[in-house]
Structure formats: structure tokens, C-alpha cells
Amino acid sequence: IYVDNVSGSVQAVSTSGDIRLQALTAKEGDFDIESVSGDITAEISSNFGGSVAISTSSGTVSSRLNADLDSHSDSRIQGRVGAGKGRLSVSSASGDITVDNF
């Protein structure tokens, strides 16, 4: 799945295959991204504000978000970015996850 330059909320689900989301621009959008088997790459606006939950069962998590973290490990990141009401939920059963600002 490939998505580029979206200004609203996004839900992307894949049972087998990679997900790449570029230029998610909503400041307080709801982003639900899930893959059973595949890598996930997401770029969200540096203006995004809200809760962040990123996890993988078998893989690694990488993020350069400027977040206040509640928990952080190689396979999980949970916390908040800014003061907004948005929600970023990214999960993979088997795959690496990368989430950054653009």
C-alpha cells in the first residue's frame, strides 16, 4: 500500500505486504496503520499533535518523532506528541516500523 500527501485521517491495513505513507499532513488526524506481515514506513507532519502507539511483535521500531515517551523499546514506542487530540497507531505482527516527521 502506498499513500502520498493526505490531509485527513487514514486507515491502512495489509495482511501481506509493505505499507508506505508519505506526507500525512493532518495536525490532529487519526492514523491507524496495521500490517500482519510487512514493513511500515510513515511520515507525519511536524505539526501533528496527539497520542502515539507504535509496536511490532517480530521486528524493530525506529522513530525520530519529538515525543514525550511513556515507554520505549526496540519493538514498542508509546507516548504523546504535542498537545493535540490526534492519534497515531501503528502495528505489525511481523515487520519493521519506521515513523518520522517530514
TORTIZA-273693 format. One line per 10 residues: number of its first residue (from 0); their letters; for each residue x, y, z of C-alpha. Coordinates in steps of 0.25 Angstrom, whole numbers. Example, Ala and Ser with C-alpha at 12.3 -4.5 7.8 and 13.67 -1.06 7.14 Angstrom:
<sites>
0) AS) 49/-18/31 | 55/-4/29
</sites>
This chain:
<sites>
0) IYVDNVSGSV) 0/0/0 | 5/14/-4 | -1/27/0 | 4/41/-2 | 0/55/3 | -12/52/11 | -19/64/19 | -29/55/27 | -29/43/35 | -24/30/29
10) QAVSTSGDIR) -27/15/32 | -17/5/25 | -18/-10/27 | -10/-20/20 | -9/-35/22 | 3/-38/14 | 12/-26/8 | 18/-13/12 | 11/0/15 | 17/13/12
20) LQALTAKEGD) 10/26/16 | 17/39/12 | 13/54/15 | 2/51/25 | -2/66/28 | -14/66/37 | -10/73/50 | -20/65/59 | -23/53/50 | -26/39/53
30) FDIESVSGDI) -16/30/47 | -18/15/48 | -7/6/41 | -7/-9/42 | 1/-20/35 | 1/-35/39 | 13/-37/30 | 21/-26/25 | 29/-13/28 | 22/0/31
40) TAEISSNFGG) 28/14/27 | 20/26/31 | 24/41/30 | 15/50/38 | 15/66/39 | 23/72/49 | 11/80/53 | 4/67/57 | -1/66/72 | -7/54/79
50) SVAISTSSGT) -4/40/85 | 6/31/79 | 6/16/80 | 15/8/71 | 18/-7/73 | 23/-19/65 | 23/-34/71 | 35/-38/62 | 43/-27/56 | 49/-13/61
60) VSSRLNADLD) 43/1/63 | 50/13/59 | 45/27/61 | 51/41/61 | 38/48/66 | 39/58/77 | 30/51/86 | 29/50/101 | 30/35/103 | 23/27/113
70) SHSDSRIQGR) 30/14/109 | 41/11/99 | 48/-2/94 | 53/-8/81 | 39/-13/78 | 30/-2/84 | 28/13/86 | 17/19/93 | 15/34/97 | 10/48/93
80) VGAGKGRLSV) 14/58/82 | 10/72/85 | -4/75/91 | -13/71/80 | -25/61/80 | -20/53/69 | -16/38/69 | -5/30/63 | -6/15/64 | 4/7/56
90) SSASGDITVD) 5/-8/58 | 11/-20/51 | 11/-35/55 | 24/-37/47 | 31/-26/41 | 40/-13/44 | 33/0/46 | 39/14/43 | 32/27/47 | 37/40/45
100) NF) 34/55/43 | 35/62/29
</sites>
